[in-house]
Amino acid sequence: MLTTIAAILLVLWFLGVIGVYTIGWFIHLLLVVAIIMFLIRIIRGENPIK
């Protein structure tokens, strides 16, 4: 049981280390797109949260 938890934590740590460098830019890009779409809906007068 303890070995399984240690292995899972090790894999998650490894994915976190790699993920910071490989998909970090993609997450920031998605956040920017979401904010732009939110602002466009507010400017048009629509309900931004649908």
Contacts in CASP RR format, 6 or more apart in sequence:
PFRMAT RR
TARGET T0000
AUTHOR 0000-0000-0000
METHOD contacts of the structure
MODEL  1
MLTTIAAILLVLWFLGVIGVYTIGWFIHLLLVVAIIMFLIRIIRGENPIK
38 48 0 8 1.000
41 47 0 8 1.000
41 48 0 8 1.000
42 48 0 8 1.000
END
